[in-house]
């Protein structure tokens, strides 16, 4: 995993430049897009089997369309019009997991000033993606059902974030089929990035967690253990048991020697 990757430019012709990105997730900014740009995603981890690629254009994406190369053919992934929709995430299967080639075609423009075609990308294994679109990818994280004990014990070991807290508010976005859970955090056990931060004025730790609208999340009292994974800088809900229930399950598993990892209780 890395956010910044070294770029190697290889002029293939006068019209097309080529860029190699060797991270499993990252971003690319193409300023003043003209002609075409070929982007090759080939992560350094040769043993990894990344079966799905997801792309999220920036909210100010302009000046180009994105295609994926398959068997010598170009297939449209993101058009310039779609790129302007900041919540639009496109996912597709990687036919060759070790090497995926994207083709950015600049739109004909007389004035290319102030235009920038930028996007974030993630390479996902089949364990964290389940289909050709972002909603299905999120569905794996937000399963819309309580996790069983085995799933919960694994979640505290492998999730990108694990926090104890309560629900401050739940808001719904019907247009993008998402809900946001605003969490008041009592303890951050783990987080990959700084999604959960301390408010300078109140001193309270807070953070937003996304889930699918179809999960019908409602505000409830009490303390929960929130777990999940991050996609494109956003936290997506995984298992979220009541904290007292988690404590009972974890202690019972530890007494049996069945806990897959040690968890800091105090």
N, C-alpha and C positions, 0 to 999 in steps of 0.2 A: 504493500500500500504506500502511496506517496501522492502529494499534491503537486509538487513541482518536478517536472521531468526535463531532462536535457533534450534539446531539439537538434536534429541533424538534417540539414537541407541538402537535397540532391536534385539539381535541375534535370528534369527528364526531357524537357524541350523548352522552347521559348514561351510556351503557353501554360505549362503545368509545372508547379513546384511540388516537392514531396517532403513530408514531415513524418518522422518516426516518434511515437509516444510509447514509452516502455513501462508506464505505470498502470495498475489495475483500475485506478480512477484518477481523474484530473480535469483539466479544463484547457481550452484553446481559444485564443483571441486572434481573429484575422481582421486587421485594420485595413480600411480602404480596399475592400475586395475587388479584384479585377481578374479576369480570365478564370483560372481554375486552380484548386489546391487538392492534392491527394494526401490523405492522412492515414497512416498505417499504425494500427494499434497492435503492438506485439509485446506483451508484458515479459519482464525478465524471468518470471517464475515459469520455467518451461514445463514443470510438472503440473501446473494448475490447469484445470479443465474449465475454462470460462465458456459457458454455453449460451449466455445471453448478454447482449449489449444494450444499454439504455442511454439515451441522449436527452438532455434538457437544455433547450436553447435559452439564452439570456433574455430578459424582458425587453431589451432594446435590440434584439437580433434583427439585422437588416443587411440586405445586399447580396444574399446568396441562398441557395437551396442545398440540402444535404442528401446525398445518395449513398447506398451501400453497394459495393461490387460483389457480384456473385456469378461465378463461371463466365467471367468476361462481360456480363451484362450489368447495367446500372439500374437500381431500384430506388425510387424516391422514398426517403424516410421523413424529411422535414422540408416543406416548402417555405418560401420566404414569408408568405401570409401566415402559415401556422406558427412560424418561429416567434412571431410577435406575442403569442399567447404564453405568458410566463409560466403557467401551470402545466403546459402541455409537455408530457414526457413520452418519448417514443422508444419502444423496446423491440428487439428483433433477435432471432436466433443466430448464433455464430456458426456457420457451416464449417469453418476451420478455426477451432478455438485458440490456437497459438498465434493467429494472424488475421486481423480483420481490417479491410481497407475501406475507408470512406472517401467520397469524392465530393468536394464542395465546388459548385458551379456558381460563379458570380452572375448576378442579374445585370442585364444591359442597363447602364445608367450614364447619363451625360455628366452628372456631378456625383462623384463618389465621396466627397468630403463629409465628415462626421458619420460615416457609416462604419459599422463593425459587426462582423458575423462571429459571435462568440457562443460557446456552449460548454456544458459540463458533460462528462461521460462516466459510466461505471461498467466494468466487466464483472458479471455475476456468474457464479456457479449454479448448477441446477438445484442446489440446496437452498438457495436464497431467491430463486426466481421460478415462476410457474406459469409461463405463457408469454404471448407476444405483446402484452401491454402492461403499463405501470399499475393499473388497478389490480391485475392478477398478481403482480409482484408484491404489492402492498398487502394483498389478501393473505399471503403466507405469514407476514408479520402480524397482521391484525386478523386473527382467525375467527373473530366474532363468536367465540365460545370460550369457556374456561379451560385453561391448560390442565392436563392431567399432571400427576405428581412427577412423572419422569420428564415431561416437557418443561415443567417449572424448574426442576433441579438442573437441567441442562441450560435453561435460559440464563440463570445467574452466572453460569460459567462462560458462556459464549456470546452474550449480548453486547452490543456496543455501549449501552448505558444500563445502569442499575441504580435506581434512586428510591428512597423512602419518602413519601409525601402524601398530601391530600389534594383533592380536586377543588380548585378555586372557581372554575367556570368551564362550561362546555359550549362551544359555538359551532354552528353547522353551515357548510357551504354547499348548497344543493347543486349549483352549477358545475362544480368540480368534483362532486360526489365525495367530499371529505368532511371530517369533523376535527375540531381542534380541542384538545384537553389542556387547559392551563393549570399547571401543577405548582402548588406551594411545597417546596422541598425542605425536608428536615435533615436528610443526609444523602450525600452523593457518594455511592460506593464505587462507581465507575462511570466515566463518560469519555468517548473518543475525542470529541471536540467540545467546545464551550457553549453547548446549547443551554445548559442550566447554569445561570449566573446569579451573582448576588446583586440585589438592587442597592445602589449607593445611598439612596435616601432612607429606606426602611431597614436595610440590612438583611432583608428576607431573600432567600434563594428561590428562584422561580425558573420556569421553563415551559415551552409548549411541546405537546406530543400530538402527532397526527394519527388518525385512523380513518377507516372507511365510513361513509355516511350510513351504509347498510348495516353496520355493526350496532347502530342505535345506542351509542354511549350516552349515559345520563349522569348528572351530577349526583354523587353519593357521599355520605359522611364517613368519617373514619380515615385511618391511615392505610395506604396501599404500598406494595412494592411494585414499582413500574419498571418493566424491562422492555427491550426492543432493539432495533437496529437503525442506523442512520442511512438515509439515501439523499444525495444532493444537499447535504447540510441540514436536513430535517430529521427529527426523531420520529420513528414510526412505532406504534404500540405493538408489543408482543404479549407476553404473559403479564397480568396485573392482578395478582391475588391480594386479598386483604392481608395486611402485614402479620396479624396474629395467626392467620391460617398458614402463611409461609413459615413462620417460626416453628409451628408444630410439625409441619412436614419435614423441614430441614433437620430439626433435632432428632426426629425419629429415624431419618435416613442416616444421620451421622452415627447414631448408636448402633445401627446395623452394619456400618461400614459401607453403606450404599450411596453415599454422596459423591458425585463425580468430581467435585472440587471443594476446597475449603472456602468458606464464606465468613467474612468478619461480622460477627454478630453484635459486638459492642462498639 
